[in-house]
């Protein structure tokens, strides 16, 4: 079986770690970095955990920008309201396409 991508489930991880999940995400920072490194070493895509506050669109964009800066390929979404913000952050610019 071929693995095409890996995905971080931040809510499940923090439940297993018995720690509080926060918007800032410091409690999953280590796992985020480890997953990116593992994905790049394996040559597969890596998708960040969803941002769970469906009403905080500004927070979503900030979290997506953080994920992109870490090297994530994309970000999962639990709300259709988040798709536009995620696409804006992760879509390549004209300069990047050229």
Biopython code that builds the backbone (N, CA, C, O; Angstrom):
import numpy as np
from Bio.PDB.StructureBuilder import StructureBuilder

atoms = [
    (1, "UNK", "N", (0.841, -1.177, 0.000)),
    (1, "UNK", "CA", (0.000, 0.000, 0.000)),
    (1, "UNK", "C", (0.885, 1.239, 0.000)),
    (1, "UNK", "O", (1.858, 1.311, 0.752)),
    (2, "UNK", "N", (0.553, 2.205, -0.835)),
    (2, "UNK", "CA", (1.318, 3.434, -0.963)),
    (2, "UNK", "C", (0.666, 4.556, -0.161)),
    (2, "UNK", "O", (-0.539, 4.779, -0.271)),
    (3, "UNK", "N", (1.449, 5.253, 0.637)),
    (3, "UNK", "CA", (0.949, 6.402, 1.382)),
    (3, "UNK", "C", (1.116, 7.638, 0.526)),
    (3, "UNK", "O", (2.218, 7.936, 0.063)),
    (4, "UNK", "N", (0.016, 8.367, 0.311)),
    (4, "UNK", "CA", (0.054, 9.567, -0.513)),
    (4, "UNK", "C", (0.212, 10.834, 0.327)),
    (4, "UNK", "O", (0.748, 11.835, -0.149)),
    (5, "UNK", "N", (-0.255, 10.789, 1.573)),
    (5, "UNK", "CA", (-0.195, 11.971, 2.428)),
    (5, "UNK", "C", (-0.391, 11.552, 3.882)),
    (5, "UNK", "O", (-0.880, 10.460, 4.171)),
    (6, "UNK", "N", (0.004, 12.450, 4.791)),
    (6, "UNK", "CA", (-0.301, 12.248, 6.205)),
    (6, "UNK", "C", (-1.024, 13.484, 6.722)),
    (6, "UNK", "O", (-0.910, 14.573, 6.159)),
    (7, "UNK", "N", (-1.760, 13.296, 7.792)),
    (7, "UNK", "CA", (-2.655, 14.325, 8.313)),
    (7, "UNK", "C", (-2.530, 14.385, 9.830)),
    (7, "UNK", "O", (-2.488, 13.356, 10.505)),
    (8, "UNK", "N", (-2.471, 15.599, 10.350)),
    (8, "UNK", "CA", (-2.406, 15.784, 11.797)),
    (8, "UNK", "C", (-3.802, 15.981, 12.358)),
    (8, "UNK", "O", (-4.521, 16.886, 11.935)),
    (9, "UNK", "N", (-4.187, 15.146, 13.301)),
    (9, "UNK", "CA", (-5.446, 15.293, 14.027)),
    (9, "UNK", "C", (-5.170, 15.916, 15.382)),
    (9, "UNK", "O", (-4.986, 15.205, 16.370)),
    (10, "UNK", "N", (-5.142, 17.230, 15.431)),
    (10, "UNK", "CA", (-4.776, 17.941, 16.658)),
    (10, "UNK", "C", (-5.702, 17.689, 17.827)),
    (10, "UNK", "O", (-5.249, 17.620, 18.969)),
    (11, "UNK", "N", (-6.989, 17.549, 17.563)),
    (11, "UNK", "CA", (-7.941, 17.313, 18.652)),
    (11, "UNK", "C", (-7.712, 15.930, 19.267)),
    (11, "UNK", "O", (-7.699, 15.778, 20.489)),
    (12, "UNK", "N", (-7.534, 14.932, 18.411)),
    (12, "UNK", "CA", (-7.273, 13.580, 18.913)),
    (12, "UNK", "C", (-5.940, 13.520, 19.652)),
    (12, "UNK", "O", (-5.831, 12.878, 20.696)),
    (13, "UNK", "N", (-4.929, 14.188, 19.108)),
    (13, "UNK", "CA", (-3.619, 14.187, 19.743)),
    (13, "UNK", "C", (-3.672, 14.796, 21.138)),
    (13, "UNK", "O", (-3.147, 14.214, 22.088)),
    (14, "UNK", "N", (-4.294, 15.951, 21.267)),
    (14, "UNK", "CA", (-4.342, 16.588, 22.592)),
    (14, "UNK", "C", (-5.195, 15.782, 23.565)),
    (14, "UNK", "O", (-4.924, 15.784, 24.766)),
    (15, "UNK", "N", (-6.210, 15.101, 23.075)),
    (15, "UNK", "CA", (-6.986, 14.226, 23.960)),
    (15, "UNK", "C", (-6.100, 13.091, 24.471)),
    (15, "UNK", "O", (-6.126, 12.762, 25.657)),
    (16, "UNK", "N", (-5.319, 12.498, 23.574)),
    (16, "UNK", "CA", (-4.415, 11.419, 23.978)),
    (16, "UNK", "C", (-3.334, 11.916, 24.938)),
    (16, "UNK", "O", (-2.939, 11.205, 25.862)),
    (17, "UNK", "N", (-2.865, 13.130, 24.714)),
    (17, "UNK", "CA", (-1.829, 13.704, 25.574)),
    (17, "UNK", "C", (-2.397, 14.251, 26.883)),
    (17, "UNK", "O", (-1.646, 14.619, 27.786)),
    (18, "UNK", "N", (-3.702, 14.301, 26.978)),
    (18, "UNK", "CA", (-4.407, 14.827, 28.142)),
    (18, "UNK", "C", (-4.003, 16.274, 28.432)),
    (18, "UNK", "O", (-3.748, 16.659, 29.574)),
    (19, "UNK", "N", (-3.954, 17.059, 27.354)),
    (19, "UNK", "CA", (-3.652, 18.486, 27.509)),
    (19, "UNK", "C", (-4.755, 19.303, 26.846)),
    (19, "UNK", "O", (-5.552, 18.781, 26.067)),
    (20, "UNK", "N", (-4.783, 20.573, 27.165)),
    (20, "UNK", "CA", (-5.819, 21.456, 26.645)),
    (20, "UNK", "C", (-5.452, 21.930, 25.239)),
    (20, "UNK", "O", (-4.326, 22.369, 25.004)),
    (21, "UNK", "N", (-6.387, 21.843, 24.318)),
    (21, "UNK", "CA", (-6.208, 22.345, 22.952)),
    (21, "UNK", "C", (-6.516, 23.832, 22.956)),
    (21, "UNK", "O", (-7.567, 24.250, 23.442)),
    (22, "UNK", "N", (-5.604, 24.633, 22.415)),
    (22, "UNK", "CA", (-5.788, 26.083, 22.385)),
    (22, "UNK", "C", (-5.743, 26.591, 20.950)),
    (22, "UNK", "O", (-5.257, 25.899, 20.056)),
    (23, "UNK", "N", (-6.247, 27.794, 20.734)),
    (23, "UNK", "CA", (-6.181, 28.410, 19.408)),
    (23, "UNK", "C", (-4.745, 28.659, 18.979)),
    (23, "UNK", "O", (-4.421, 28.554, 17.796)),
    (24, "UNK", "N", (-3.890, 28.984, 19.926)),
    (24, "UNK", "CA", (-2.493, 29.273, 19.609)),
    (24, "UNK", "C", (-1.752, 28.034, 19.139)),
    (24, "UNK", "O", (-0.831, 28.141, 18.330)),
    (25, "UNK", "N", (-2.134, 26.861, 19.628)),
    (25, "UNK", "CA", (-1.578, 25.606, 19.159)),
    (25, "UNK", "C", (-0.181, 25.260, 19.649)),
    (25, "UNK", "O", (0.469, 24.386, 19.075)),
    (26, "UNK", "N", (0.289, 25.918, 20.685)),
    (26, "UNK", "CA", (1.640, 25.617, 21.184)),
    (26, "UNK", "C", (1.760, 24.153, 21.620)),
    (26, "UNK", "O", (2.831, 23.554, 21.524)),
    (27, "UNK", "N", (0.661, 23.592, 22.095)),
    (27, "UNK", "CA", (0.694, 22.217, 22.588)),
    (27, "UNK", "C", (0.868, 21.182, 21.470)),
    (27, "UNK", "O", (1.197, 20.029, 21.752)),
    (28, "UNK", "N", (0.654, 21.568, 20.221)),
    (28, "UNK", "CA", (0.844, 20.632, 19.101)),
    (28, "UNK", "C", (1.982, 21.060, 18.170)),
    (28, "UNK", "O", (2.187, 20.460, 17.114)),
    (29, "UNK", "N", (2.702, 22.076, 18.560)),
    (29, "UNK", "CA", (3.782, 22.597, 17.714)),
    (29, "UNK", "C", (4.839, 21.529, 17.402)),
    (29, "UNK", "O", (5.269, 21.395, 16.256)),
    (30, "UNK", "N", (5.248, 20.786, 18.403)),
    (30, "UNK", "CA", (6.250, 19.736, 18.199)),
    (30, "UNK", "C", (5.747, 18.701, 17.177)),
    (30, "UNK", "O", (6.472, 18.319, 16.258)),
    (31, "UNK", "N", (4.508, 18.261, 17.355)),
    (31, "UNK", "CA", (3.929, 17.262, 16.445)),
    (31, "UNK", "C", (3.828, 17.814, 15.027)),
    (31, "UNK", "O", (4.078, 17.093, 14.061)),
    (32, "UNK", "N", (3.467, 19.074, 14.900)),
    (32, "UNK", "CA", (3.387, 19.688, 13.564)),
    (32, "UNK", "C", (4.740, 19.611, 12.859)),
    (32, "UNK", "O", (4.828, 19.182, 11.709)),
    (33, "UNK", "N", (5.779, 20.026, 13.553)),
    (33, "UNK", "CA", (7.114, 20.011, 12.946)),
    (33, "UNK", "C", (7.553, 18.580, 12.606)),
    (33, "UNK", "O", (8.100, 18.340, 11.529)),
    (34, "UNK", "N", (7.323, 17.653, 13.498)),
    (34, "UNK", "CA", (7.710, 16.255, 13.261)),
    (34, "UNK", "C", (7.008, 15.680, 12.040)),
    (34, "UNK", "O", (7.621, 14.973, 11.240)),
    (35, "UNK", "N", (5.714, 15.986, 11.898)),
    (35, "UNK", "CA", (4.972, 15.456, 10.748)),
    (35, "UNK", "C", (5.495, 16.013, 9.439)),
    (35, "UNK", "O", (5.611, 15.284, 8.454)),
    (36, "UNK", "N", (5.811, 17.296, 9.421)),
    (36, "UNK", "CA", (6.354, 17.892, 8.191)),
    (36, "UNK", "C", (7.675, 17.225, 7.825)),
    (36, "UNK", "O", (7.902, 16.882, 6.664)),
    (37, "UNK", "N", (8.532, 17.045, 8.799)),
    (37, "UNK", "CA", (9.826, 16.405, 8.539)),
    (37, "UNK", "C", (9.615, 14.981, 8.024)),
    (37, "UNK", "O", (10.250, 14.576, 7.051)),
    (38, "UNK", "N", (8.737, 14.228, 8.664)),
    (38, "UNK", "CA", (8.473, 12.846, 8.242)),
    (38, "UNK", "C", (7.889, 12.795, 6.837)),
    (38, "UNK", "O", (8.273, 11.943, 6.036)),
    (39, "UNK", "N", (6.970, 13.695, 6.536)),
    (39, "UNK", "CA", (6.346, 13.716, 5.208)),
    (39, "UNK", "C", (7.365, 14.052, 4.130)),
    (39, "UNK", "O", (7.396, 13.415, 3.078)),
    (40, "UNK", "N", (8.184, 15.037, 4.389)),
    (40, "UNK", "CA", (9.195, 15.424, 3.400)),
    (40, "UNK", "C", (10.201, 14.293, 3.197)),
    (40, "UNK", "O", (10.624, 14.040, 2.069)),
    (41, "UNK", "N", (10.587, 13.614, 4.272)),
    (41, "UNK", "CA", (11.522, 12.499, 4.161)),
    (41, "UNK", "C", (10.913, 11.353, 3.346)),
    (41, "UNK", "O", (11.620, 10.651, 2.623)),
    (42, "UNK", "N", (9.597, 11.173, 3.472)),
    (42, "UNK", "CA", (8.903, 10.102, 2.747)),
    (42, "UNK", "C", (8.447, 10.529, 1.357)),
    (42, "UNK", "O", (8.005, 9.698, 0.563)),
    (43, "UNK", "N", (8.555, 11.822, 1.062)),
    (43, "UNK", "CA", (8.132, 12.319, -0.249)),
    (43, "UNK", "C", (6.625, 12.348, -0.432)),
    (43, "UNK", "O", (6.124, 12.141, -1.537)),
    (44, "UNK", "N", (5.896, 12.607, 0.659)),
    (44, "UNK", "CA", (4.436, 12.677, 0.580)),
    (44, "UNK", "C", (3.940, 14.036, 1.085)),
    (44, "UNK", "O", (4.664, 14.767, 1.761)),
    (45, "UNK", "N", (2.703, 14.348, 0.746)),
    (45, "UNK", "CA", (2.076, 15.583, 1.221)),
    (45, "UNK", "C", (1.740, 15.461, 2.700)),
    (45, "UNK", "O", (1.639, 14.360, 3.242)),
    (46, "UNK", "N", (1.567, 16.616, 3.346)),
    (46, "UNK", "CA", (1.217, 16.642, 4.760)),
    (46, "UNK", "C", (0.197, 17.753, 4.994)),
    (46, "UNK", "O", (0.403, 18.903, 4.605)),
    (47, "UNK", "N", (-0.909, 17.379, 5.638)),
    (47, "UNK", "CA", (-2.017, 18.303, 5.861)),
    (47, "UNK", "C", (-2.183, 18.604, 7.340)),
    (47, "UNK", "O", (-2.181, 17.710, 8.186)),
    (48, "UNK", "N", (-2.329, 19.898, 7.624)),
    (48, "UNK", "CA", (-2.445, 20.361, 8.999)),
    (48, "UNK", "C", (-3.846, 20.116, 9.540)),
    (48, "UNK", "O", (-4.808, 19.966, 8.786)),
    (49, "UNK", "N", (-3.933, 20.080, 10.838)),
    (49, "UNK", "CA", (-5.183, 19.882, 11.558)),
    (49, "UNK", "C", (-6.167, 21.024, 11.277)),
    (49, "UNK", "O", (-5.735, 22.144, 11.003)),
    (50, "UNK", "N", (-7.456, 20.771, 11.338)),
    (50, "UNK", "CA", (-8.426, 21.853, 11.134)),
    (50, "UNK", "C", (-8.359, 22.888, 12.263)),
    (50, "UNK", "O", (-7.983, 22.581, 13.394)),
    (51, "UNK", "N", (-8.731, 24.105, 11.923)),
    (51, "UNK", "CA", (-8.931, 25.164, 12.905)),
    (51, "UNK", "C", (-10.390, 25.040, 13.321)),
    (51, "UNK", "O", (-11.277, 25.145, 12.474)),
    (52, "UNK", "N", (-10.659, 24.820, 14.595)),
    (52, "UNK", "CA", (-11.998, 24.413, 15.002)),
    (52, "UNK", "C", (-12.968, 25.535, 15.354)),
    (52, "UNK", "O", (-14.151, 25.263, 15.563)),
    (53, "UNK", "N", (-12.518, 26.772, 15.427)),
    (53, "UNK", "CA", (-13.444, 27.877, 15.706)),
    (53, "UNK", "C", (-14.014, 28.358, 14.370)),
    (53, "UNK", "O", (-13.373, 29.132, 13.659)),
    (54, "UNK", "N", (-15.204, 27.904, 14.039)),
    (54, "UNK", "CA", (-15.778, 28.208, 12.722)),
    (54, "UNK", "C", (-16.141, 29.681, 12.558)),
    (54, "UNK", "O", (-16.361, 30.134, 11.435)),
    (55, "UNK", "N", (-16.205, 30.427, 13.638)),
    (55, "UNK", "CA", (-16.559, 31.844, 13.560)),
    (55, "UNK", "C", (-15.356, 32.776, 13.524)),
    (55, "UNK", "O", (-15.528, 33.974, 13.299)),
    (56, "UNK", "N", (-14.160, 32.278, 13.734)),
    (56, "UNK", "CA", (-12.955, 33.109, 13.784)),
    (56, "UNK", "C", (-12.175, 32.989, 12.473)),
    (56, "UNK", "O", (-11.201, 32.243, 12.384)),
    (57, "UNK", "N", (-12.617, 33.729, 11.466)),
    (57, "UNK", "CA", (-11.984, 33.640, 10.155)),
    (57, "UNK", "C", (-10.591, 34.255, 10.158)),
    (57, "UNK", "O", (-9.711, 33.789, 9.433)),
    (58, "UNK", "N", (-10.378, 35.285, 10.954)),
    (58, "UNK", "CA", (-9.051, 35.894, 11.072)),
    (58, "UNK", "C", (-8.073, 34.916, 11.724)),
    (58, "UNK", "O", (-6.930, 34.787, 11.288)),
    (59, "UNK", "N", (-8.532, 34.234, 12.767)),
    (59, "UNK", "CA", (-7.704, 33.234, 13.426)),
    (59, "UNK", "C", (-7.377, 32.074, 12.504)),
    (59, "UNK", "O", (-6.275, 31.527, 12.550)),
    (60, "UNK", "N", (-8.332, 31.701, 11.672)),
    (60, "UNK", "CA", (-8.100, 30.633, 10.700)),
    (60, "UNK", "C", (-6.973, 30.994, 9.748)),
    (60, "UNK", "O", (-6.064, 30.197, 9.518)),
    (61, "UNK", "N", (-7.036, 32.202, 9.196)),
    (61, "UNK", "CA", (-6.002, 32.629, 8.248)),
    (61, "UNK", "C", (-4.638, 32.656, 8.933)),
    (61, "UNK", "O", (-3.648, 32.206, 8.356)),
    (62, "UNK", "N", (-4.578, 33.169, 10.137)),
    (62, "UNK", "CA", (-3.312, 33.197, 10.873)),
    (62, "UNK", "C", (-2.787, 31.784, 11.099)),
    (62, "UNK", "O", (-1.593, 31.536, 10.931)),
    (63, "UNK", "N", (-3.665, 30.854, 11.478)),
    (63, "UNK", "CA", (-3.259, 29.474, 11.716)),
    (63, "UNK", "C", (-2.813, 28.809, 10.412)),
    (63, "UNK", "O", (-1.843, 28.052, 10.408)),
    (64, "UNK", "N", (-3.502, 29.080, 9.321)),
    (64, "UNK", "CA", (-3.116, 28.530, 8.016)),
    (64, "UNK", "C", (-1.758, 29.081, 7.588)),
    (64, "UNK", "O", (-0.930, 28.344, 7.054)),
    (65, "UNK", "N", (-1.527, 30.360, 7.818)),
    (65, "UNK", "CA", (-0.227, 30.956, 7.478)),
    (65, "UNK", "C", (0.890, 30.309, 8.296)),
    (65, "UNK", "O", (1.980, 30.063, 7.780)),
    (66, "UNK", "N", (0.617, 30.038, 9.565)),
    (66, "UNK", "CA", (1.600, 29.350, 10.405)),
    (66, "UNK", "C", (1.891, 27.969, 9.842)),
    (66, "UNK", "O", (3.051, 27.573, 9.731)),
    (67, "UNK", "N", (0.846, 27.236, 9.486)),
    (67, "UNK", "CA", (1.019, 25.891, 8.929)),
    (67, "UNK", "C", (1.824, 25.928, 7.632)),
    (67, "UNK", "O", (2.711, 25.100, 7.422)),
    (68, "UNK", "N", (1.514, 26.883, 6.771)),
    (68, "UNK", "CA", (2.250, 26.986, 5.511)),
    (68, "UNK", "C", (3.717, 27.306, 5.775)),
    (68, "UNK", "O", (4.602, 26.761, 5.116)),
    (69, "UNK", "N", (3.973, 28.184, 6.734)),
    (69, "UNK", "CA", (5.356, 28.547, 7.041)),
    (69, "UNK", "C", (6.140, 27.370, 7.615)),
    (69, "UNK", "O", (7.366, 27.340, 7.514)),
    (70, "UNK", "N", (5.450, 26.404, 8.215)),
    (70, "UNK", "CA", (6.097, 25.203, 8.751)),
    (70, "UNK", "C", (6.395, 24.189, 7.652)),
    (70, "UNK", "O", (7.216, 23.292, 7.839)),
    (71, "UNK", "N", (5.735, 24.329, 6.516)),
    (71, "UNK", "CA", (5.969, 23.406, 5.415)),
    (71, "UNK", "C", (4.807, 22.502, 5.070)),
    (71, "UNK", "O", (4.953, 21.606, 4.238)),
    (72, "UNK", "N", (3.650, 22.713, 5.691)),
    (72, "UNK", "CA", (2.494, 21.896, 5.368)),
    (72, "UNK", "C", (2.062, 22.132, 3.924)),
    (72, "UNK", "O", (2.186, 23.238, 3.399)),
    (73, "UNK", "N", (1.558, 21.086, 3.295)),
    (73, "UNK", "CA", (1.050, 21.135, 1.928)),
    (73, "UNK", "C", (-0.301, 21.845, 1.873)),
    (73, "UNK", "O", (-0.602, 22.558, 0.916)),
    (74, "UNK", "N", (-1.095, 21.642, 2.896)),
    (74, "UNK", "CA", (-2.438, 22.211, 2.958)),
    (74, "UNK", "C", (-2.981, 22.070, 4.359)),
    (74, "UNK", "O", (-2.271, 21.681, 5.287)),
    (75, "UNK", "N", (-4.265, 22.396, 4.497)),
    (75, "UNK", "CA", (-4.899, 22.379, 5.813)),
    (75, "UNK", "C", (-6.299, 21.794, 5.674)),
    (75, "UNK", "O", (-7.033, 22.123, 4.742)),
    (76, "UNK", "N", (-6.655, 20.928, 6.605)),
    (76, "UNK", "CA", (-7.996, 20.360, 6.619)),
    (76, "UNK", "C", (-8.997, 21.398, 7.118)),
    (76, "UNK", "O", (-8.629, 22.360, 7.792)),
    (77, "UNK", "N", (-10.256, 21.190, 6.779)),
    (77, "UNK", "CA", (-11.303, 22.106, 7.201)),
    (77, "UNK", "C", (-12.498, 21.323, 7.724)),
    (77, "UNK", "O", (-12.840, 20.267, 7.192)),
    (78, "UNK", "N", (-13.133, 21.845, 8.769)),
    (78, "UNK", "CA", (-14.359, 21.236, 9.268)),
    (78, "UNK", "C", (-15.561, 22.106, 8.934)),
    (78, "UNK", "O", (-16.691, 21.759, 9.279)),
    (79, "UNK", "N", (-15.331, 23.235, 8.266)),
    (79, "UNK", "CA", (-16.417, 24.149, 7.941)),
    (79, "UNK", "C", (-16.241, 24.710, 6.537)),
    (79, "UNK", "O", (-15.136, 25.101, 6.162)),
    (80, "UNK", "N", (-17.308, 24.753, 5.762)),
    (80, "UNK", "CA", (-17.220, 25.375, 4.438)),
    (80, "UNK", "C", (-16.801, 26.848, 4.511)),
    (80, "UNK", "O", (-16.270, 27.391, 3.543)),
    (81, "UNK", "N", (-17.036, 27.486, 5.651)),
    (81, "UNK", "CA", (-16.648, 28.887, 5.832)),
    (81, "UNK", "C", (-15.130, 29.064, 5.805)),
    (81, "UNK", "O", (-14.645, 30.168, 5.562)),
    (82, "UNK", "N", (-14.389, 28.011, 6.048)),
    (82, "UNK", "CA", (-12.933, 28.097, 6.118)),
    (82, "UNK", "C", (-12.237, 27.830, 4.791)),
    (82, "UNK", "O", (-11.053, 28.134, 4.644)),
    (83, "UNK", "N", (-12.942, 27.275, 3.838)),
    (83, "UNK", "CA", (-12.309, 26.860, 2.583)),
    (83, "UNK", "C", (-11.664, 28.038, 1.852)),
    (83, "UNK", "O", (-10.535, 27.920, 1.376)),
    (84, "UNK", "N", (-12.349, 29.149, 1.757)),
    (84, "UNK", "CA", (-11.799, 30.300, 1.039)),
    (84, "UNK", "C", (-10.499, 30.790, 1.676)),
    (84, "UNK", "O", (-9.527, 31.058, 0.970)),
    (85, "UNK", "N", (-10.475, 30.909, 2.995)),
    (85, "UNK", "CA", (-9.270, 31.368, 3.677)),
    (85, "UNK", "C", (-8.108, 30.409, 3.494)),
    (85, "UNK", "O", (-6.974, 30.836, 3.276)),
    (86, "UNK", "N", (-8.382, 29.118, 3.583)),
    (86, "UNK", "CA", (-7.336, 28.111, 3.390)),
    (86, "UNK", "C", (-6.810, 28.173, 1.960)),
    (86, "UNK", "O", (-5.600, 28.147, 1.733)),
    (87, "UNK", "N", (-7.724, 28.256, 1.002)),
    (87, "UNK", "CA", (-7.299, 28.336, -0.396)),
    (87, "UNK", "C", (-6.478, 29.592, -0.669)),
    (87, "UNK", "O", (-5.511, 29.545, -1.429)),
    (88, "UNK", "N", (-6.849, 30.695, -0.066)),
    (88, "UNK", "CA", (-6.090, 31.938, -0.251)),
    (88, "UNK", "C", (-4.661, 31.773, 0.246)),
    (88, "UNK", "O", (-3.716, 32.198, -0.419)),
    (89, "UNK", "N", (-4.503, 31.165, 1.397)),
    (89, "UNK", "CA", (-3.166, 30.988, 1.983)),
    (89, "UNK", "C", (-2.329, 29.978, 1.197)),
    (89, "UNK", "O", (-1.148, 30.218, 0.947)),
    (90, "UNK", "N", (-2.924, 28.860, 0.809)),
    (90, "UNK", "CA", (-2.140, 27.782, 0.220)),
    (90, "UNK", "C", (-2.066, 27.792, -1.308)),
    (90, "UNK", "O", (-1.284, 27.033, -1.881)),
    (91, "UNK", "N", (-2.846, 28.621, -1.974)),
    (91, "UNK", "CA", (-2.761, 28.705, -3.426)),
    (91, "UNK", "C", (-1.485, 29.437, -3.825)),
    (91, "UNK", "O", (-1.121, 30.429, -3.193)),
    (92, "UNK", "N", (-0.802, 28.966, -4.861)),
    (92, "UNK", "CA", (0.426, 29.648, -5.282)),
    (92, "UNK", "C", (0.136, 31.016, -5.884)),
    (92, "UNK", "O", (-0.898, 31.223, -6.519)),
    (93, "UNK", "N", (1.059, 31.943, -5.677)),
    (93, "UNK", "CA", (0.927, 33.264, -6.275)),
    (93, "UNK", "C", (1.317, 33.188, -7.750)),
    (93, "UNK", "O", (1.894, 32.194, -8.190)),
    (94, "UNK", "N", (1.010, 34.216, -8.497)),
    (94, "UNK", "CA", (1.428, 34.272, -9.915)),
    (94, "UNK", "C", (2.943, 34.153, -10.032)),
    (94, "UNK", "O", (3.454, 33.480, -10.927)),
    (95, "UNK", "N", (3.659, 34.813, -9.118)),
    (95, "UNK", "CA", (5.119, 34.762, -9.131)),
    (95, "UNK", "C", (5.619, 33.325, -8.881)),
    (95, "UNK", "O", (6.557, 32.870, -9.535)),
    (96, "UNK", "N", (4.989, 32.623, -7.934)),
    (96, "UNK", "CA", (5.380, 31.250, -7.646)),
    (96, "UNK", "C", (5.083, 30.323, -8.830)),
    (96, "UNK", "O", (5.840, 29.388, -9.089)),
    (97, "UNK", "N", (4.005, 30.575, -9.532)),
    (97, "UNK", "CA", (3.653, 29.766, -10.701)),
    (97, "UNK", "C", (4.670, 29.970, -11.821)),
    (97, "UNK", "O", (5.090, 29.020, -12.482)),
    (98, "UNK", "N", (5.056, 31.228, -12.017)),
    (98, "UNK", "CA", (6.039, 31.556, -13.082)),
    (98, "UNK", "C", (7.382, 30.945, -12.736)),
    (98, "UNK", "O", (8.342, 31.099, -13.492)),
]
sb = StructureBuilder()
sb.init_structure("model")
sb.init_model(0)
sb.init_chain("A")
sb.init_seg("    ")
for serial, (resi, resn, name, xyz) in enumerate(atoms, 1):
    if name == "N":
        sb.init_residue(resn, " ", resi, " ")
    sb.init_atom(name, np.array(xyz, "f"), 0.0, 1.0, " ", f" {name:<3s}", serial, name[0])
structure = sb.get_structure()
